[in-house]
Amino acid sequence: MNLCRRQFLHQAAGVVALPTLSRMAWAQAYPTRPITLVVPIAAGGALDTAARILAEKLQDKFRQPFVVENRPGAGATLGSSYVAKAKPDGYTLLLMEVSTVWARWLTRNTPFDVIDDFTPIAMFANAPLVLFAHPSFPANDIKELIAYSRTNPGKLSVGTSGVSTPHHLAAAWLNTAAKLEITHVPYRGAALALNDLLGGQIPLMWATPVAVMPFVEQGKVKVLGVATRQRISTLPEVATVVESGVQGFAVDIWLGIAAPAKVSPDVVARVGQAIREASELPDVQKRMSAVGLNGEYRDSSQFRELIISDHQKYGAVIREAGIKPE
């Protein structure tokens, strides 16, 4: 081989290798500046707290600021839409929670497609949803509630933390699945609903356990059932709604991190691994537990499967319940 040909091949090989080398160098460098974690709900509360706990650990891991930015509004679609339209460079991430998957079914002209406009990175936590009752309520479990409601149609009401929340979906789904007529009473937050439950203004309330359990222990509230697929460790004696005869019923509250569509697989891998490591830390698990969240890690592909299945499942539930987009 003559000298000119060897030089040409050497240069050509270098040109071919440049994109690969530049991608590798970029991946090793990421992140080189602050990352924004958008929380599509107001500051305060369990979900916002979870975002801040995770951001703190990711900041330690990557040695770059993870800035939590609250962008509430329009049923959490405002912040989600902002991330969906952001540059897919890994520097704008979303705290995605379960209500994002049913936004299309409950909000007119939803400004994003939950399946096509995001890259799921990892799920890291979930929370059980529980049906509580005032101690004077005559039913003591879901089976007794169903029987009582059927003999008193339209006379019962159930409080939730608001429209389009998982709590709202649980109330609507139980009505549809068990053929009940329990009136939904949405509040502006769980605290207001709990106050009315304690005061006897409403007989029932869907809520996560963390804020309500102290009142259960004092005998001021009782537990009727849980919306999870399996019984929960904090209430092992309480049957699930499915065990009570309502087949297929399960409302999951989960949290994960997502990026805009078409973000680099390197970002997904690096951030996903960091989330896994953070979620396994004992102090993170303790702090998450204090706000009623349980650690549950799912990688990018598993998280995407969950988003797709929940999008389909809850869409069917919403249409069957007759809930119209607003």
C-alpha positions in Angstrom: 0.0 0.0 0.0 1.5 3.3 -1.0 2.0 6.2 1.4 -0.8 8.4 0.0 -3.4 5.6 0.2 -2.4 4.8 3.8 -2.8 8.5 4.8 -6.2 8.6 3.1 -7.5 5.6 4.9 -6.2 6.8 8.2 -7.9 10.2 7.8 -11.1 8.6 6.7 -11.2 6.3 9.7 -10.6 9.4 11.9 -13.6 11.1 10.3 -15.8 8.1 10.8 -14.7 7.9 14.5 -15.3 11.6 15.2 -19.1 11.4 15.8 -18.7 8.4 18.1 -15.8 10.0 20.0 -17.8 13.3 20.3 -20.8 11.4 21.7 -18.6 9.6 24.2 -16.9 12.8 25.3 -20.3 14.5 25.7 -21.7 11.6 27.7 -18.8 11.7 30.0 -19.1 15.4 30.4 -22.8 15.5 31.2 -23.9 17.4 33.1 -21.8 20.5 32.8 -24.3 23.0 34.1 -27.4 23.2 36.4 -30.3 20.9 35.7 -33.9 22.0 36.2 -36.4 19.5 37.7 -39.9 20.8 36.9 -42.6 19.9 39.4 -46.0 20.5 37.9 -47.7 21.1 41.2 -47.4 23.8 43.9 -44.6 23.8 46.5 -45.3 21.8 49.7 -46.9 18.4 50.0 -45.6 14.9 49.6 -44.9 15.0 45.8 -43.0 18.3 46.0 -41.0 17.0 49.0 -40.1 13.8 47.2 -38.8 15.8 44.2 -36.6 17.9 46.5 -35.3 14.8 48.4 -34.3 13.2 45.0 -32.9 16.4 43.6 -30.6 16.8 46.6 -29.1 13.3 46.0 -28.8 13.8 42.3 -27.0 17.1 42.9 -24.5 15.2 45.2 -24.1 12.5 42.6 -23.5 14.8 39.5 -21.9 17.7 41.4 -24.1 20.1 39.5 -27.1 22.0 40.9 -30.5 20.3 40.5 -32.9 23.2 40.7 -36.5 22.3 41.6 -38.9 24.6 39.7 -42.6 24.5 40.6 -44.9 25.2 37.6 -48.4 24.4 38.8 -51.6 25.0 36.9 -54.2 23.4 34.6 -54.3 20.1 36.5 -50.5 19.7 36.3 -50.5 20.0 32.5 -48.8 23.4 32.5 -45.5 22.1 33.9 -45.7 18.9 32.0 -46.2 20.8 28.7 -43.2 23.0 29.5 -40.9 20.0 29.7 -42.4 18.3 26.7 -41.5 21.4 24.6 -38.1 21.9 26.1 -34.8 21.1 24.3 -34.0 17.4 24.7 -30.5 17.9 26.1 -31.0 16.4 29.5 -31.1 19.8 31.3 -34.8 20.0 31.8 -36.5 17.1 33.5 -40.0 16.5 34.8 -41.3 15.0 38.0 -44.0 12.9 36.3 -46.9 11.7 38.5 -49.7 9.4 37.6 -52.3 12.1 36.8 -50.2 13.0 33.7 -51.2 9.7 32.0 -54.9 10.6 32.1 -54.6 14.3 31.3 -55.7 13.6 27.7 -59.0 12.1 29.0 -59.8 14.9 31.5 -58.5 18.1 29.9 -59.6 19.5 26.6 -56.8 20.2 24.1 -54.1 18.7 26.3 -50.9 20.3 25.1 -48.8 17.1 25.0 -49.0 13.4 24.3 -47.8 11.5 27.4 -46.5 8.6 25.3 -44.9 10.4 22.3 -43.7 13.6 23.9 -41.6 12.3 26.8 -38.7 9.9 27.4 -39.3 8.0 30.7 -36.1 7.8 32.7 -37.1 6.0 35.9 -40.0 5.6 38.4 -38.8 5.8 42.0 -41.8 5.9 44.4 -45.4 5.1 44.9 -48.1 5.7 47.6 -51.1 3.7 48.6 -54.6 5.1 48.3 -57.0 4.3 51.1 -60.8 4.7 51.7 -61.4 6.2 55.2 -64.7 6.7 57.0 -66.0 8.7 60.0 -66.3 6.3 63.0 -70.1 6.7 63.0 -70.4 5.3 59.5 -72.3 2.0 59.7 -70.1 0.1 57.3 -66.7 -1.3 58.5 -65.2 -2.5 55.1 -65.8 -2.2 51.4 -68.3 -5.1 51.2 -70.4 -3.5 53.9 -70.1 -0.1 52.2 -71.3 -1.5 48.9 -74.3 -3.2 50.5 -75.2 0.0 52.5 -74.8 2.3 49.5 -77.0 0.1 47.3 -79.8 0.3 49.9 -79.2 4.1 50.2 -78.6 5.2 46.7 -77.5 8.8 46.3 -77.4 9.5 50.0 -73.6 9.1 50.5 -70.8 11.4 49.6 -67.0 10.9 49.4 -64.4 13.6 49.8 -61.2 13.8 47.7 -58.3 16.2 47.4 -59.6 17.6 44.1 -60.9 17.0 40.5 -58.6 14.9 38.2 -56.6 13.5 41.1 -56.1 9.7 41.7 -58.6 10.1 44.6 -61.2 11.4 42.2 -60.5 8.5 39.8 -60.9 6.0 42.7 -64.3 7.5 43.7 -65.5 7.4 40.1 -64.2 3.9 39.4 -65.8 2.4 42.5 -69.1 3.9 41.6 -68.9 2.4 38.1 -67.4 -0.9 39.0 -69.7 -1.6 41.9 -72.8 0.1 40.5 -73.0 2.7 43.3 -74.2 6.3 43.5 -71.8 8.0 45.9 -71.5 11.7 45.3 -68.0 13.0 44.7 -67.1 16.1 46.8 -63.8 17.6 45.6 -61.8 19.8 47.9 -58.8 22.1 47.3 -56.4 19.7 49.0 -56.6 16.7 51.3 -56.4 18.8 54.6 -59.7 20.4 53.9 -61.4 17.1 53.1 -59.9 15.6 56.3 -61.3 18.4 58.4 -64.8 17.7 57.1 -64.4 14.0 57.6 -63.4 14.6 61.2 -66.3 17.0 61.7 -68.8 14.5 60.2 -69.7 16.7 57.3 -68.7 13.9 54.9 -68.8 10.2 55.8 -66.1 9.0 53.4 -62.7 10.1 52.1 -60.1 8.8 49.7 -56.6 9.7 50.8 -53.0 8.5 51.2 -52.5 7.3 54.8 -49.7 9.5 56.1 -51.8 12.4 57.4 -54.8 10.3 58.4 -53.3 7.4 60.3 -52.8 9.5 63.6 -56.6 10.0 63.6 -57.2 6.3 63.0 -55.0 5.5 66.0 -57.1 7.9 68.1 -60.4 6.3 67.0 -61.5 9.5 65.1 -61.4 7.8 61.7 -61.7 4.2 60.5 -60.3 2.4 57.5 -62.6 0.6 55.0 -60.2 -0.6 52.3 -57.1 0.0 50.1 -56.9 0.6 46.4 -53.7 -1.2 45.9 -53.4 -4.6 44.1 -52.1 -6.2 47.3 -52.5 -5.4 51.0 -50.1 -2.8 52.4 -47.6 -3.4 55.2 -48.9 -0.5 57.3 -52.5 -1.9 57.2 -52.0 -5.6 56.8 -55.4 -6.5 58.2 -57.3 -4.2 55.7 -58.6 -5.9 52.6 -58.1 -4.5 49.1 -61.1 -3.4 47.0 -60.4 -6.3 44.7 -60.6 -8.7 47.7 -63.9 -7.2 48.5 -65.4 -8.3 45.2 -64.6 -5.4 42.8 -62.6 -7.1 40.1 -59.7 -5.3 38.5 -59.8 -2.3 40.8 -56.4 -0.7 41.4 -55.5 2.9 41.6 -51.7 3.5 41.8 -50.1 6.7 42.8 -46.6 6.7 41.4 -43.7 9.2 40.8 -41.0 9.1 38.3 -38.6 11.3 36.3 -39.0 11.9 32.6 -37.3 14.0 29.9 -38.5 15.5 26.6 -38.8 13.0 23.8 -35.6 12.2 21.9 -33.2 12.9 24.7 -29.9 11.0 24.5 -29.9 7.4 25.7 -26.7 8.3 27.6 -28.7 10.8 29.7 -31.4 8.2 30.3 -28.8 5.7 31.4 -26.8 8.0 33.6 -29.7 9.7 35.3 -31.6 6.4 35.7 -28.7 4.8 37.4 -28.3 7.8 39.7 -32.0 7.6 40.6 -31.6 3.9 41.4 -28.7 4.5 43.7 -30.4 7.4 45.4 -33.6 5.5 46.0 -31.7 2.7 47.7 -30.2 5.0 50.3 -31.6 4.4 53.8 -32.0 8.1 54.6 -33.9 8.6 51.4 -36.2 5.7 52.1 -36.8 7.1 55.6 -37.6 10.6 54.4 -39.9 9.3 51.7 -41.7 7.1 54.2 -42.3 10.1 56.4 -44.4 11.7 53.7 -46.2 8.5 52.9 -44.2 7.3 49.9 -42.7 3.8 49.3 -39.6 3.3 47.2 -40.2 1.4 44.0 -37.7 1.6 41.2 -38.5 0.9 37.6 -36.0 1.5 34.8 -36.8 3.4 31.6 -38.4 0.6 29.6 -40.4 -0.7 32.6 -41.6 2.9 33.4 -42.6 3.4 29.7 -44.7 0.1 29.9 -46.4 1.4 33.0 -47.2 4.8 31.4 -48.7 3.1 28.3 -50.8 0.6 30.3 -52.1 3.2 32.8 -52.9 5.6 29.9 -55.1 2.9 28.4 -56.6 1.6 31.7 -57.6 5.0 33.1 -58.9 6.1 29.7 -61.3 3.2 29.8 -62.3 3.9 33.4 -62.9 7.6 32.7 -65.0 7.0 29.6 -67.1 4.3 31.4 -67.6 6.6 34.4 -68.9 9.3 32.0 -66.4 11.9 33.1 -66.1 14.6 30.4 -62.9 16.6 29.6 -63.0 20.1 31.0 
